[in-house]
């Protein structure tokens, strides 16, 4: 009964959108509340949902209207074609004494079956083209954010506009106890946002044009928010862009929709849309946090301090591929335990962390980790060089060395 009510609310909201798209243009508390109710309050798909998510942008509303238009046109064609066919079969069958007509090269028929489909296609293409062109117009954005896909998380850099300079990594925050593992059942009840929640959400202001620049560190990913009508591939070595302008405050959820590896299902996208005042407060707070975390690269750390910090950096960014044991995954990810790079000159390992490595030995190559601070890179290198069976001659790296290698 609960799901049925949710579904009815969603269908009501969608029908209102198709009938009166301009109603989505004004951001009010009442409209945001009604939208939240229509989407179940989670920002993602509803249980047993059969249609598109309720649109939160003008582009998404256009997409929904086009979807309805195409479905109606296809339905009319289907009914007309099969109606005539079945009528002819039933009313002109041989058992009723009818004989088939014999004629060839009817000019009128050939003209009709050429012109009618052409007009139908044009009627469908014109509104679709208008929407596609609007989707590609990323000019005059208020805020530009770079989204970098990587196995298996997203990195965000606020490049332009209010909040410029903010950068962070967004990881899945659903606990492993809810996910389970092969052969092991989950030990904790799954929540409403299972596999659709992150530790760092993208925060943007309402009614502002947000340009999203996409790229990737390793394989092809795709940045997607259905409620925004946005789906843009993130391709290594290429920069592509898309945009959205959310008309309602709230939380909106999506995920990577390009098959990108074994943890493809575990890299969700969460965008929180807030008021202009709330966004300004968030941006100021985030910048202060980043400033506090930015350690002085000239500071000299002890090896124990670096190892302690490096273990945390490794667990958050490296363990998913190279494993907590440093053994890697045979045939997929290189082992760090006993690695020639880790046990060799530290300058070579610094270079790999800053620029990545493509050895050709593994299908998933080592991406660049320039987004990490000098201290984080120095700490994680020091940790790996002093862990497991590794015993290199150069067993400590200071942030100043990483800073010098960046230049």
C-alpha positions in Angstrom: 0.0 0.0 0.0 2.9 2.3 0.9 4.6 1.7 -2.4 1.3 2.2 -4.3 0.8 5.6 -2.7 4.4 6.6 -3.6 3.9 5.5 -7.2 0.6 7.4 -7.5 2.3 10.5 -6.1 5.1 10.1 -8.6 2.8 9.7 -11.6 0.7 12.7 -10.5 3.9 14.8 -10.3 5.0 13.6 -13.7 1.6 14.3 -15.3 1.7 17.8 -13.9 5.2 18.3 -15.4 4.1 17.2 -18.9 1.1 19.4 -18.8 2.7 22.6 -17.4 6.5 22.6 -17.6 6.7 26.3 -16.6 5.5 25.4 -13.1 8.9 23.9 -12.4 10.6 27.3 -13.0 9.8 28.9 -9.7 11.7 27.7 -6.6 9.4 27.8 -3.5 9.4 26.0 -0.2 6.0 24.5 -1.1 7.2 23.3 -4.5 10.3 21.7 -3.1 8.2 19.9 -0.4 5.8 18.6 -3.0 8.7 17.5 -5.2 10.3 15.7 -2.3 7.1 13.9 -1.5 6.7 12.8 -5.2 10.1 11.3 -5.2 9.9 9.5 -1.9 12.3 11.9 -0.2 15.4 9.9 -1.1 16.4 11.7 -4.3 16.7 8.4 -6.2 14.3 5.9 -7.9 11.3 4.7 -6.1 10.5 1.0 -5.3 8.7 -0.5 -8.3 9.1 2.7 -10.3 8.0 2.2 -14.0 8.6 5.6 -15.5 11.3 8.3 -15.6 12.2 10.1 -12.3 10.4 13.3 -11.7 12.4 16.1 -13.4 14.2 18.7 -11.4 15.4 20.8 -14.3 13.9 22.3 -17.4 16.0 20.0 -19.6 14.8 16.9 -17.7 11.2 18.1 -18.1 11.7 18.5 -21.8 13.1 15.0 -22.0 10.1 13.6 -20.1 7.7 15.5 -22.5 9.6 14.1 -25.5 9.4 10.6 -24.1 5.7 10.9 -23.8 5.4 12.4 -27.3 7.4 9.6 -28.9 5.5 7.0 -27.0 2.2 8.4 -28.2 3.4 8.6 -31.8 4.6 5.0 -31.7 1.4 3.9 -30.2 -0.7 5.6 -32.8 1.4 4.1 -35.6 1.2 0.7 -34.0 -2.6 0.8 -33.6 -3.1 2.2 -37.1 -0.9 -0.3 -38.9 -2.0 -3.4 -37.0 -5.6 -2.2 -37.0 -5.6 -2.0 -40.8 -3.8 -5.3 -41.1 -6.1 -7.3 -38.9 -9.1 -5.6 -40.4 -8.0 -6.6 -43.9 -7.2 -10.2 -42.8 -10.6 -10.6 -41.2 -12.9 -8.8 -43.7 -11.2 -9.9 -46.9 -10.3 -13.5 -46.2 -10.7 -16.2 -48.8 -13.4 -18.0 -46.8 -15.7 -15.0 -47.3 -15.3 -15.2 -51.1 -12.8 -12.4 -51.5 -10.1 -12.5 -54.1 -6.8 -10.7 -53.9 -6.3 -7.7 -56.1 -3.6 -7.9 -58.7 -1.8 -4.6 -59.5 1.8 -3.3 -59.8 3.7 0.0 -59.4 1.1 2.2 -57.7 2.6 5.7 -57.8 0.2 7.1 -55.3 1.0 4.3 -52.7 4.7 4.7 -53.2 4.5 8.5 -52.7 2.3 8.1 -49.6 4.6 5.5 -47.9 7.5 7.8 -48.6 6.1 11.2 -47.6 4.1 10.1 -44.5 7.0 8.5 -42.6 9.2 11.4 -43.6 6.7 13.9 -42.1 6.5 11.7 -39.0 10.3 11.7 -38.6 10.5 15.4 -39.1 7.8 16.0 -36.5 9.8 13.9 -34.0 13.2 15.3 -34.9 12.5 19.0 -34.6 11.6 19.1 -30.8 14.2 16.5 -30.1 16.9 18.5 -31.9 15.9 21.7 -29.9 16.4 19.8 -26.6 19.7 18.2 -27.7 21.1 21.6 -28.7 20.0 23.0 -25.3 21.7 20.1 -23.5 25.0 20.9 -25.2 25.0 24.6 -24.5 27.3 24.9 -21.5 28.1 28.6 -22.0 27.6 31.2 -19.3 27.8 28.8 -16.4 27.7 30.3 -12.9 29.9 27.5 -11.5 32.2 25.0 -13.2 33.0 21.7 -11.5 35.4 19.0 -12.8 34.3 15.4 -12.1 37.0 12.9 -12.5 36.0 9.2 -12.6 38.3 6.6 -11.1 38.1 3.0 -10.0 35.8 3.3 -8.0 35.1 6.8 -6.8 34.7 10.4 -8.0 37.0 13.3 -7.6 35.6 16.9 -7.7 37.4 20.2 -8.3 35.5 23.5 -8.3 37.2 25.3 -11.1 35.2 28.5 -11.6 32.6 30.6 -9.7 31.8 30.7 -6.1 33.6 28.0 -4.3 36.6 28.0 -6.7 39.5 25.9 -5.3 37.4 23.4 -3.4 38.5 19.9 -4.1 37.6 16.5 -2.6 37.1 12.8 -3.2 33.6 11.2 -3.0 33.5 7.6 -1.9 30.6 5.2 -1.3 29.6 5.4 2.3 27.3 2.4 2.6 29.0 0.2 5.2 30.3 -3.2 4.0 28.1 -4.8 6.7 25.1 -3.9 4.5 26.7 -5.0 1.3 28.1 -8.4 2.3 30.5 -10.3 0.1 30.5 -13.4 -2.2 29.1 -16.3 -0.1 28.6 -14.0 3.0 25.2 -12.4 3.7 25.0 -8.8 4.9 24.8 -8.5 8.7 23.1 -5.1 8.8 19.7 -4.0 7.4 20.0 -2.1 4.2 18.7 1.5 4.3 16.6 3.5 1.8 19.8 4.9 0.1 21.7 1.6 -0.1 24.6 2.0 -2.5 23.4 5.5 -3.3 25.2 7.5 -0.5 28.6 9.1 -0.3 30.9 10.6 2.3 31.3 13.9 0.4 28.4 15.2 -1.6 28.6 17.7 -4.4 26.9 20.9 -3.2 25.5 23.5 -5.6 23.1 26.5 -5.3 19.5 26.3 -6.6 18.6 28.0 -9.9 22.2 28.4 -10.9 23.7 27.0 -14.1 26.3 24.4 -13.1 28.8 23.2 -15.8 30.2 19.7 -15.2 33.5 18.9 -16.9 34.1 15.2 -17.0 37.3 13.1 -17.5 38.7 9.9 -16.0 42.0 8.6 -14.6 41.7 5.0 -15.8 38.8 3.6 -17.8 35.5 5.1 -19.1 33.0 6.2 -16.5 29.8 8.2 -16.8 28.5 11.0 -14.6 24.7 10.6 -14.4 21.8 12.2 -12.5 18.5 11.1 -14.0 16.4 13.8 -12.3 18.6 16.4 -14.0 18.5 14.8 -17.4 22.3 14.5 -17.4 24.4 11.7 -18.6 28.0 12.4 -19.7 30.8 9.9 -20.3 34.1 10.5 -18.5 36.9 9.3 -20.9 40.6 9.1 -20.0 42.6 11.7 -22.0 39.5 13.6 -23.0 37.5 16.5 -21.5 33.8 16.6 -22.1 31.1 18.7 -20.4 27.4 18.9 -19.6 25.3 21.2 -17.4 22.2 21.4 -15.2 20.2 24.1 -13.4 18.3 22.5 -10.5 14.9 24.2 -9.8 14.4 22.5 -6.4 16.5 22.2 -3.3 17.1 18.7 -2.1 19.3 15.7 -2.6 19.6 14.1 -6.0 21.3 10.7 -6.7 22.8 9.0 -9.6 25.7 6.6 -10.3 28.3 5.7 -12.9 26.4 4.1 -15.8 29.4 2.8 -17.8 30.7 -0.7 -16.9 34.1 0.3 -15.4 35.2 -2.8 -13.4 34.4 -5.1 -10.6 33.2 -2.3 -8.2 31.2 -0.5 -10.9 28.1 -0.7 -8.7 29.9 1.1 -5.9 30.6 4.6 -7.2 27.3 6.6 -6.7 26.9 10.3 -7.3 25.1 12.6 -4.9 24.3 16.2 -5.5 22.8 18.4 -2.8 21.1 21.5 -4.0 20.8 24.3 -1.4 19.8 27.9 -1.3 22.3 30.6 -2.3 22.9 31.6 1.4 23.4 27.9 2.4 25.8 27.4 -0.5 27.9 30.5 0.5 28.1 29.2 4.0 29.1 25.7 2.8 31.8 27.0 0.4 33.4 29.2 3.2 33.4 26.3 5.6 34.8 23.9 3.0 37.6 26.3 2.1 38.6 26.7 5.8 38.6 23.0 6.2 40.9 22.6 3.2 43.2 25.3 4.4 43.4 23.6 7.8 44.3 20.3 6.1 46.9 21.8 3.8 50.1 21.1 5.8 53.2 23.2 5.3 55.3 21.3 2.7 58.5 22.6 4.3 57.7 20.8 7.6 60.0 17.9 8.4 58.0 14.8 9.6 59.3 11.9 11.6 59.0 8.5 10.0 56.4 7.3 12.5 54.2 10.4 11.8 54.4 9.7 8.1 53.6 6.0 8.5 50.6 6.7 10.7 49.2 9.3 8.3 50.2 7.2 5.3 48.2 4.2 6.5 45.0 6.3 6.5 45.7 7.6 3.1 46.5 4.1 1.8 43.3 2.7 3.3 41.1 5.4 1.7 42.7 5.5 -1.7 44.9 2.5 -2.5 43.7 -0.6 -0.6 40.8 -1.2 -3.0 43.2 -2.1 -5.8 46.5 -3.0 -4.1 44.7 -4.7 -1.1 45.3 -4.1 2.5 48.0 -6.7 2.4 49.8 -5.0 -0.4 49.5 -8.2 -2.5 47.4 -6.6 -5.3 45.2 -8.7 -7.5 47.1 -11.1 -9.8 46.6 -10.2 -13.4 44.7 -7.0 -12.5 46.5 -4.8 -10.0 50.2 -4.7 -9.2 51.5 -5.9 -5.8 53.3 -3.3 -3.7 54.7 -6.0 -1.3 58.1 -6.7 -2.8 57.6 -4.2 -5.7 60.8 -3.1 -7.5 59.3 0.5 -7.6 58.6 0.6 -3.9 62.0 -0.9 -3.0 63.9 1.2 -5.6 64.7 4.9 -5.7 62.1 7.1 -4.0 62.2 9.6 -6.9 60.7 6.9 -9.2 57.9 6.2 -6.8 57.1 9.9 -6.4 57.0 10.1 -10.2 54.5 7.2 -10.4 52.2 8.8 -7.8 52.2 12.2 -9.5 52.0 11.0 -13.2 50.7 7.5 -13.1 52.2 4.5 -14.8 51.3 2.5 -17.9 53.5 -0.6 -17.9 51.2 -2.8 -20.1 51.4 -5.6 -17.6 48.0 -5.0 -16.1 44.6 -4.2 -17.6 44.0 -1.5 -15.0 46.9 0.9 -15.1 48.1 3.1 -12.2 46.4 6.5 -12.4 48.0 9.8 -11.4 47.2 11.0 -7.9 48.1 14.7 -8.2 44.9 15.6 -6.4 46.4 14.4 -3.1 48.4 16.9 -1.1 52.2 16.8 -1.0 52.0 15.5 2.6 49.5 12.8 1.7 51.7 11.5 -1.1 54.9 11.6 1.0 53.0 9.8 3.8 51.6 7.0 1.7 54.9 6.4 0.0 56.7 6.3 3.3 54.0 3.8 4.6 54.4 1.5 1.6 58.2 1.6 1.8 58.1 0.5 5.4 55.3 -2.1 5.3 55.0 -5.8 4.6 58.4 -7.2 3.4 59.6 -4.0 1.9 63.0 -2.8 3.1 64.4 -0.1 0.7 67.5 1.9 1.3 65.5 5.1 1.1 62.7 4.5 3.5 61.3 8.0 4.1 59.9 10.8 1.8 59.3 14.3 3.0 56.5 16.6 1.6 59.2 19.0 0.3 60.5 16.3 -2.0 57.0 15.8 -3.5 56.6 19.5 -3.9 59.9 19.7 -5.8 58.9 16.9 -8.1 55.7 18.7 -9.1 57.7 21.6 -10.5 
